[in-house]
């Protein structure tokens, strides 16, 4: 007689099964086990979670966080007479172009921010601006891969995958690495979020900010009981198989996996169900905005907070699909940047305030970043082309010295003058705040111990508390 | 007690290290390759290895000569026989942080066991050996008894540990194992009725599987993991790789017809360079050419701001893929510096770089067969006859072309210009005419006919023309490689639906932004000037390509290619110039113009009709409409070394084309023209090359046992693992060569061993001693690959459509699959029931089912897929509509049979698990179906719903996705 196990699903404690590895770690795989990093974290983490606000296409630094009065003075003049001009993506180089927006100082820190971000400006004392970011690629796809994976080509693990690999997840019932798709998957596609040569278990789950947020999470059956019966049958047969085989750890793990999957079917929809949030909170984020893209991004930001509360390790938000393309304003800078800024400004400020009021900002690292900046001269007459030689990002939250500005660009905001900060530096700093020494988080592939920061990476101590 | 000692021995044998200090026994004889090299490679080579740039204290331990030479300070790093006079030993034994090696800051340290090993090795004379994989394999197996040599070798290692083999697997287990591993599908009921416990029947079944067409599909897919196969170029818009699926079909046919592996390798590197290419026996097209797609299906970027950088990335990928795939070496590690571990200097890398840089992409007509050459000949023949007739009645002119004269001034232009191509004479050279349409000669001496008036003349000044033989025929006219050094390039050209491209740094995805001027559409009935401004690209290496076709967008995706049947192009000359002052008002050959006017002849109607009708009849057979993106040779370009990988920082000396210096092969005798790919391919398959055969037999072993004899199947260098059974690896490598590189024979040879036939149920005692089953005391438990799981599901539901070959089935798109380059149409949920290998693989849109079950991302060679176990897999099998749909289909098919429940359950078990259910399983299943019916009280189709639920549950049972 077969041993009948009618435990059912849902009541099995899984803690401890996942070890130090990511959600659904491939613990039956000796190859991977042998490679799992040494006991992590390397040092106490300041950040439990990261929210990466990805500004697809490249926000113009000279129109947002890096004011350049000289552009105003020399508006319309020939850039070739001013400085050496690099080849650009479109190579349609126009005149020096002043910013269409005014800059003002905000908060006690007096950080300059343009009119593009009136709401973020109210949080200025919580953020640290880095004005001296540099990238290595003037094309979107490569720059995106570089920003996300520390390497300019397809196939490397993304930063979220590295953290899942290194730290696992706080909540076994949810993925450790989630991308909240706002409507725009960046150039380079889903490979920006994949696990590369790391096992597939570390890749991002692509979520939408809505009821059924991810593929295959909703049971097809009309009632829970129907699915339960099916699972029980499978489990019963599996257990009997296990009995026949004796020691078969792979099978055992695969069985346990089903219990986890079963739990995820309810924990994921619970997380994405925002009906219980108060009207005040929703209003703060912009759920009542007349701009549908603001409403959409508000839902992403609120869901990000809910993910942080539930222990999701790494969350990336992609941009909404506004009418004027993403931040990539090769022409129509004013209109395009305004539309994009309007969509994200209020929700981001709300997210920072909401996290702060709940005490979560202390343990959450929020990064506002992009693949590169834009040229101080026009593309054509009213656009700006790609500029990997200087751009501005900001960070807030866990371990960040709020109210700081780091790095300087030249008088045009074209190139970095002081404290050039690479993508590897950004990654090293991010990992550091999560308790990981970036040189030690490695995975052997192709005979090399590869890391997110390749052979670079300096922790930006100047912006840390 | 005895077991305790065994345990220690085993630890030593397997770990090569011992974590518990003091608790170890050293081997009787320390072996350099097995014991010492892994220690020093892992711990010392970063600073004391082949790479000079990171070398410390001018000490290298990777080569015997240096490791055993007295240093300038008088110390001996290694003094044979005298560990205590060896500085290396002294340093590793030191605990002084200033002295100890490896230094504390490296975070590396040697275990006591490793230190003791090194000590004993030096004491025994510090015998040095070449890295094991660089020593030619020798078949040391001499026994002539009847037992299978594989089993004899496995027995030896088992005996050493006093382990017993596990008994043979059951009849049905073996049938299922063979069926899945050889053809990737579950066995049929008919197969299951066989008795393969009989050796004769076993072999018959193996042969049946090896001759089934599905065998090729299974093994082609394995190869596609190595080839980073995809149908799009990724990057931003995932532009198509033209004819990629033909490479997939090529692989299937190659495995099915058991193409010898050496030929298979040669074709993929140099199938375009063979004197006697292989033609498809049924359809007649050239198979060998298709192989070269391997070199041209990588990622590709459009509008790179730095074309040289983009070329560097593409070639790096080709070097990475080919060196890992064929040689199991990570040559790409030597791009910026000498390899840190293996004997691969950076000059080796740039020798290969030059080979691939000298190769150009070429669109081959996919379906042209040699049979059609006769039509080309026939047309030529007709023309000759007509010409002969005309010459008998008229004058011909043989005036040489004059120099270029400005129409405006009637003088030789005063501005500087360089002639890049001049086709007014008889020959096309030094340009290359690739393909069929241009031929080697210009149109000089050709007949020009005005079809309205039946008047004709013989051209006394030539052009390069794509319609000399017939419109519709494909081909390309390409210039030698040159460096752009002018502001303008002028083409005197005419044509229709045709294109001229300036190809910078072998970039194929030429388009706006940036490169718009590099691609010109040619639409003009008469010869006119087409001028491209190229001033901003001065210094860029390029060639010019003239083609009778167009690149175009299909469903919003650019870079498809088509050739209109009426397309043609003709070019008179190509000039590089720095000023347009005297151009384009007219540079021409004055006397040509005059002659054209005067030399018209009247052709008799009857002769003309014959010619015209015949030509049209033949031309019909010469239409090329389908293409594939293979490779062709360009000029021989030798590359400089990119200092630290920087293409803007070049070494003075260029590296001649050659094979890896550490390996035998063709040696320095690479040709000085063209790419040298054929010489490279021949070096790789040279029987004196110690790697190629080993790498491949290990791959086959890996696919049959789930794990290679060398587990790092793509890396046989120092950073790879040591073989678990070196004698076995060598035996198979030699055997494979002796058996004419026959893959089918190799598979048959391996699966007919007892080792392959063992049960999976391991003996607990053996597991304790050898928990990873390195010794193969039982058959490993294998999870099926993504493709096999999906194909198995389709088999159960009888939805499987075994149609072979052809364009891929589009991916079924869901809301969650978004991004640039998204395919314009969604495919059917069930992929039209076709095998997984026929599902479209766009780089930026890979099928989620496949990647969830560990299909690798196609960016580099993956010989060893991960085998993960994640909730996403469970969620897919539980909730993916495709799985549910197939369960429903299966249930419907069952109900139609109108049989009693237990018979149906039996058929379900046979299909899903290749076995009959036990009595208990029948009882439980019946009970489930009865219970489940009650869950749908309101539904008329509750019986079918219950069966659907049952079938769906079956897909979710582990026995379905594991090979027992």
Interface residues (C-beta under 8 A of the other chain):
Chain A: X1 X2 X23 X24 X26 X27 X28 X29 X30 X31 X32 X87 X88 X89 X90 X91 X92 X138 X139 X140 X141 X142 X152 X153 X154 X155 X181 X183 X184 X185 X186 X187 X188 X189 X190 X191 X194 X196 X199 X200 X201 X203 X205 X206 X208 X214 X215 X216 X217 X218 X219 X220 X221 X223 X225 X226 X227 X229 X230 X231 X233 X234 X236 X237 X238 X240 X241 X244 X245 X246 X247 X248 X250 X251 X253 X254 X255 X257 X258 X260 X261 X262 X264 X265 X440 X444 X446 X447 X448
Chain B: X107 X234 X235 X236 X238 X299 X301 X303 X304 X305 X306 X313 X317 X320 X324 X330 X332 X333 X341 X342 X513 X514 X536 X711 X712 X714 X715 X717 X719 X720 X760 X761 X762 X764 X767 X772 X781 X783 X814 X815 X816 X817 X818 X819 X820 X821 X843 X844 X845 X848 X851 X852 X854 X857 X859 X860 X864 X866 X867 X868 X869 X870 X871 X872 X873 X874 X875 X876 X878 X879 X880 X881 X884 X920 X921 X924 X925 X928 X931 X932 X935 X949 X950 X952 X953 X956 X957 X958 X959 X961 X962 X964
